[in-house]
Amino acid sequence: MKKYLYFLIGFLFGIAILYFLTFSHLPKQENIKIAVAGPMDGVHKSGKAILQGIKLYIDEVNEQGGINGKTVELVIKDDKNDRKLAISKASEVVESDDILLVLGHNFSSTSIEAGRIYKKRGVPAITGSATAVNVTKNNDWFFSV
C-alpha cells in the first residue's frame, strides 16, 4: 500500500512539474508554491499521510536544485473533510496570487465544492483520492488520477 501511495504522490507531483514547465508565461516568482488541501487534523487524518508523501518528494526535488532553480514550497490548507471549510480554503487559495496548483481535496464532496471555486478562477487542482464522477465533470480545472 505504501508503494502505491508513493507512486501516486510522485505521479501527481510529476503532473505538477509538467504544468509548471508548460506554462512558463506565468508571472516570475522566486519560489513555486503548491497548495495541499485535505484533512490534516481531527477524525479523518488521511491528509497527513498524503502530505508526508508529498513532502518527501518535494524535499528530493529541492535538494536537486528545485524546478528551473526555484524552490518548491507547500501551502497547507486543512479542510477537515468539511464542505463549507473546503469552500473557504479554496477561496483562500484562489485569492493568493502565488499559489499555482492545488493537490487535494481528499473526499469527493469537498473536491466538488472546492472545484467550483477553482473553476471560476482558473486554478488547476489534482486529486488522487476523490472518485465521484462529478469531481471532474464539466470542470476543465480539476483532475483525478
C-alpha positions, 0 to 999 in steps of 0.5 A, spaced: 500 500 500 505 504 501 508 503 494 502 505 491 501 511 495 508 513 493 507 512 486 501 516 486 504 522 490 510 522 485 505 521 479 501 527 481 507 531 483 510 529 476 503 532 473 505 538 477 512 539 474 509 538 467 504 544 468 509 548 471 514 547 465 508 548 460 506 554 462 512 558 463 508 565 461 506 565 468 508 571 472 516 570 475 516 568 482 522 566 486 519 560 489 513 555 486 508 554 491 503 548 491 497 548 495 495 541 499 488 541 501 485 535 505 484 533 512 490 534 516 487 534 523 481 531 527 477 524 525 479 523 518 487 524 518 488 521 511 491 528 509 497 527 513 499 521 510 498 524 503 502 530 505 508 526 508 508 523 501 508 529 498 513 532 502 518 527 501 518 528 494 518 535 494 524 535 499 528 530 493 526 535 488 529 541 492 535 538 494 536 537 486 536 544 485 528 545 485 524 546 478 528 551 473 532 553 480 526 555 484 524 552 490 518 548 491 514 550 497 507 547 500 501 551 502 497 547 507 490 548 507 486 543 512 479 542 510 477 537 515 473 533 510 468 539 511 464 542 505 463 549 507 471 549 510 473 546 503 469 552 500 473 557 504 480 554 503 479 554 496 477 561 496 483 562 500 487 559 495 484 562 489 485 569 492 493 568 493 496 570 487 502 565 488 499 559 489 499 555 482 496 548 483 492 545 488 493 537 490 487 535 494 481 535 496 481 528 499 473 526 499 469 527 493 464 532 496 469 537 498 473 536 491 466 538 488 465 544 492 472 546 492 472 545 484 467 550 483 471 555 486 477 553 482 473 553 476 471 560 476 478 562 477 482 558 473 486 554 478 488 547 476 487 542 482 489 534 482 486 529 486 488 522 487 483 520 492 476 523 490 472 518 485 465 521 484 464 522 477 462 529 478 469 531 481 471 532 474 465 533 470 464 539 466 470 542 470 476 543 465 480 545 472 480 539 476 483 532 475 483 525 478 488 520 477 
